[in-house]
C-alpha cells in the first residue's frame, strides 16, 4: 500500500511540476498575479508530493518491505537502521528520487522565500525550475521508478553494498545532491534573467546566496566522499582523479568561479554575460556528473548503480536542458548592457584572473575526464588518464590562482594600490618562505615541490589573516578599538576569511600527506612487530567477532613510539554473507593532526605453519587537515549565508540594520 | 572570447585578452604535454599479444581472473588474466583488493617485460559486485566471450 502511495505521489509531483512551469510562465506572460501565485503554490505542492514519495520509500526500507523491488535489491533485515535509511539513496532509483526531492525543494524555497524578488524574475525562475522538475520527474516515473513491486516477494533482500555501509557515506549523497541540485536554482535564475533580458547588481545579489548554499553543501559532500575513500577503501588515498570524483569536482570549481564573478557583477555591474554563463555551466556540469556516474561510460572504481540504458536517457535530459539554456544564452546575452570599466590593478581584475584560472583548470579536468571517450570515438583505442596528467595540468594552474589569492581581498575596488598591498603582505610572504625552507630542511626525504606547497598553504592562511588584521587596523589603533572593529566586521567578511584559511589548511595537509606519507606492509604472526615511520606496531592478538550483519576478524595491535605505548589500533576484516563481500575496517590512531592508519589483510601462514596476517600501516602526516580544510570552507560559506546582507528574504533594507548592529 | 560581453571599451577587452591568453596557452601546452605520457592504454590479453606492446611501457591489462590460477608466495601473488582466447600471467607484490576473486573481472596496471610476462603495480578494485569495468566487458564481447544478456547487468533486482 505504502509503495502505491509513493508511486502515486511521484506521478502527482510530475503533474504539479508541469503545472508549476505552465502557470508561472503564463503568469509572467499575462502579468497575472493570480496565475503567478498558483504557479508558486504548485511549486510548493510538487515538493510536498516528492517528499511524500520519499517518505514512502523510506518507510518501505525501514520496514524491509521486500515486495518493493528496489528494497529487495538494496536492503536486508539484518542491516542497522542507519543503513536501512541510507539504502533509500543507495540505488539508481532512490538516488534519483533524492535528486528530485532536492530539485523541487529548491523550487519551493524560491517560491516561498523569495518575497523580495521582482515578480517577473521570480515567476520565470519558478517556471524554469518546474521545467527541470518535469524532465527529471518524468525520468523517475517512467524509467527509474523506485516503487515497482516484485511478485512473489523474496523472503530476504540482497543488502546494500557493504562498502556503502558507513556513516560518512550514509550522509555523503544528501550533501552531494544538495550541492549538485542546488545549482539547478542558479541555472533557473540564469534562464529567467536571459528571458527578462536584464542582468544587474540586484540579480547577482539574489544568485549569490543560492550559489553559496549549493557550493557549501557540495564542499561537505565531496569532503565526506574523500574521507570515506580515505578510511574505508583501505588504500590510504583520498583522491584518485577518478572520473566519478572529477564529475563532482567540476561543478565545484565552476561554482567557486561563479561565487567570485557574481561579486564583480553585484558590486561593479561588470561581467554580466560571464556570470550568467557560469550559472548555466554549473548545473550543466552537475548533470554531466550524474550522466558520467550513472551511465558507466567511463571506467571508474567508484561505479555504483550503473545502468547504461538509462544513462542514455540522462544524456538526453542533459542535452535538452543545457541545450535550451545555452541556446537562450547565445540568443540573448549579446544584448546585455556591457559592464563597467575597470583598471588592470583592482579587486575586480584579481577576481577576473581567479575566474580565468579556475575556468582553465576546470577545462583541463574536463579534457582529462572525457579524453578516454574522445580517443575511443576517434581511434577505437581504450585508454585511461590517470593522476600524472592532472598533476601536470590542474595543479600548476590552480597553484598560480592561489599565489595571487591573498592580494585580491586587500586590493580596493576600481583602482587598487598594488605596492601598498604588497607591503602589507610582506609578513605573510616571509612566513610562507620560512615555512617552505623549514619543510625542505626538516622533512625527509627532501622534496622541493612539496615544500613549496607547504609555503603556499601558509601564504594562504597568513594572507587571509593579514586581511582581517588590516580591516581591524590591528597595531595602528588601540586594542579596544581594534576589537570593536573586528566585532563590527560583517559576517560575509568572516566567511570569506574562513573559506580562504580553509583552502590554505587543505593545501598544507594535501602537500604534506602526499609527499611524506610512509607506507609499510608486513606479514605478522602473533607477537611479531613492524615499523611505520617513527612507530613500532606489534600484533598482540587476533579474534573473531560477530557483527550485526557481518563476521569479522579483528586484530589488536599495540603502537609504540620510542618505547612508549601511544595507542591500540584494532583493524577488522569483515565478511558480509549477504553480498559475499569482504571489506577492510581501517583503524585510525589520531596523533594530533596526523594519522597512524592500520589495515588488517588476509590471513596467511608463516613458514612454520603458524597463522599470520598481512598488516599494512601508513603514517599520514597532517592528513586531518585535508578534511578540516573543506570543513572550514563550508563553515565559511554558512557564516556568509547568515550575513544579513545576503539573507534570503531581506535584501534591500538590510544596510541600515547592519549598521545598527555594528554600533550596538 | 565570444563568451565575454562585448564592451565598447577596447582597453578593458585588451586587459582581459592579456590575462586570458597566457593562461590559455599554458593550459593547452600543459595538457598536450601531459597527455603524451599520462595516457595509459588498455589491452585484453589477446590484443596485447597481437599488438606487441613495447616492454616497460605502462599499460592496463584487463580480463577475467582465470579459475585456479591465483598462487601466493609470501608477499608476491601471481594470477592469470584471460579473455578466453589468450592468457597473460600477472605478478603482483602486495595485498590484493578485497573484491579480487577468481572468475571475476579485473584491471591490472603495470608493464610487460621482454618475455611477455606482466608485472602489475596496481590491481584495481571495483566497489560494486555487479560492476564490470567497461573495457573488460568490451574486450570480452569482442572475443565473443560475453556471457551477460546483451548488456552489462544492471543493479536492478527485477531485471537481474
Boltz contact constraints between the chains, C-beta under 6 A:
constraints:
  - contact:
      token1: [A, 69]
      token2: [B, 157]
      max_distance: 6.0
  - contact:
      token1: [A, 69]
      token2: [B, 158]
      max_distance: 6.0
  - contact:
      token1: [A, 72]
      token2: [B, 157]
      max_distance: 6.0
  - contact:
      token1: [A, 73]
      token2: [B, 157]
      max_distance: 6.0
  - contact:
      token1: [A, 161]
      token2: [B, 128]
      max_distance: 6.0
  - contact:
      token1: [A, 163]
      token2: [B, 127]
      max_distance: 6.0
  - contact:
      token1: [A, 273]
      token2: [B, 5]
      max_distance: 6.0
  - contact:
      token1: [A, 274]
      token2: [B, 4]
      max_distance: 6.0
  - contact:
      token1: [A, 277]
      token2: [B, 3]
      max_distance: 6.0
  - contact:
      token1: [A, 299]
      token2: [B, 133]
      max_distance: 6.0
  - contact:
      token1: [A, 299]
      token2: [B, 134]
      max_distance: 6.0
  - contact:
      token1: [A, 299]
      token2: [B, 135]
      max_distance: 6.0
  - contact:
      token1: [A, 301]
      token2: [B, 124]
      max_distance: 6.0
  - contact:
      token1: [A, 301]
      token2: [B, 125]
      max_distance: 6.0
  - contact:
      token1: [A, 303]
      token2: [B, 128]
      max_distance: 6.0
  - contact:
      token1: [A, 303]
      token2: [B, 131]
      max_distance: 6.0
  - contact:
      token1: [A, 304]
      token2: [B, 128]
      max_distance: 6.0
  - contact:
      token1: [A, 305]
      token2: [B, 155]
      max_distance: 6.0
  - contact:
      token1: [A, 306]
      token2: [B, 131]
      max_distance: 6.0
  - contact:
      token1: [A, 307]
      token2: [B, 154]
      max_distance: 6.0
  - contact:
      token1: [A, 336]
      token2: [B, 5]
      max_distance: 6.0
  - contact:
      token1: [A, 338]
      token2: [B, 5]
      max_distance: 6.0
  - contact:
      token1: [A, 338]
      token2: [B, 7]
      max_distance: 6.0
  - contact:
      token1: [A, 341]
      token2: [B, 9]
      max_distance: 6.0
  - contact:
      token1: [A, 341]
      token2: [B, 12]
      max_distance: 6.0
  - contact:
      token1: [A, 344]
      token2: [B, 15]
      max_distance: 6.0
  - contact:
      token1: [A, 353]
      token2: [B, 19]
      max_distance: 6.0
  - contact:
      token1: [A, 356]
      token2: [B, 19]
      max_distance: 6.0
  - contact:
      token1: [A, 356]
      token2: [B, 20]
      max_distance: 6.0
  - contact:
      token1: [A, 356]
      token2: [B, 23]
      max_distance: 6.0
  - contact:
      token1: [A, 360]
      token2: [B, 23]
      max_distance: 6.0
  - contact:
      token1: [A, 360]
      token2: [B, 27]
      max_distance: 6.0
  - contact:
      token1: [A, 364]
      token2: [B, 27]
      max_distance: 6.0
  - contact:
      token1: [A, 364]
      token2: [B, 31]
      max_distance: 6.0
  - contact:
      token1: [A, 367]
      token2: [B, 31]
      max_distance: 6.0
  - contact:
      token1: [A, 382]
      token2: [B, 42]
      max_distance: 6.0
  - contact:
      token1: [A, 382]
      token2: [B, 135]
      max_distance: 6.0
  - contact:
      token1: [A, 383]
      token2: [B, 39]
      max_distance: 6.0
  - contact:
      token1: [A, 383]
      token2: [B, 41]
      max_distance: 6.0
  - contact:
      token1: [A, 384]
      token2: [B, 40]
      max_distance: 6.0
  - contact:
      token1: [A, 385]
      token2: [B, 38]
      max_distance: 6.0
  - contact:
      token1: [A, 385]
      token2: [B, 39]
      max_distance: 6.0
  - contact:
      token1: [A, 386]
      token2: [B, 38]
      max_distance: 6.0
  - contact:
      token1: [A, 386]
      token2: [B, 40]
      max_distance: 6.0
  - contact:
      token1: [A, 388]
      token2: [B, 38]
      max_distance: 6.0
  - contact:
      token1: [A, 389]
      token2: [B, 34]
      max_distance: 6.0
  - contact:
      token1: [A, 389]
      token2: [B, 38]
      max_distance: 6.0
  - contact:
      token1: [A, 392]
      token2: [B, 30]
      max_distance: 6.0
  - contact:
      token1: [A, 392]
      token2: [B, 34]
      max_distance: 6.0
  - contact:
      token1: [A, 393]
      token2: [B, 30]
      max_distance: 6.0
  - contact:
      token1: [A, 393]
      token2: [B, 31]
      max_distance: 6.0
  - contact:
      token1: [A, 393]
      token2: [B, 34]
      max_distance: 6.0
  - contact:
      token1: [A, 579]
      token2: [B, 129]
      max_distance: 6.0
  - contact:
      token1: [A, 582]
      token2: [B, 98]
      max_distance: 6.0
  - contact:
      token1: [A, 583]
      token2: [B, 98]
      max_distance: 6.0
  - contact:
      token1: [A, 584]
      token2: [B, 98]
      max_distance: 6.0
  - contact:
      token1: [A, 601]
      token2: [B, 95]
      max_distance: 6.0
  - contact:
      token1: [A, 614]
      token2: [B, 95]
      max_distance: 6.0
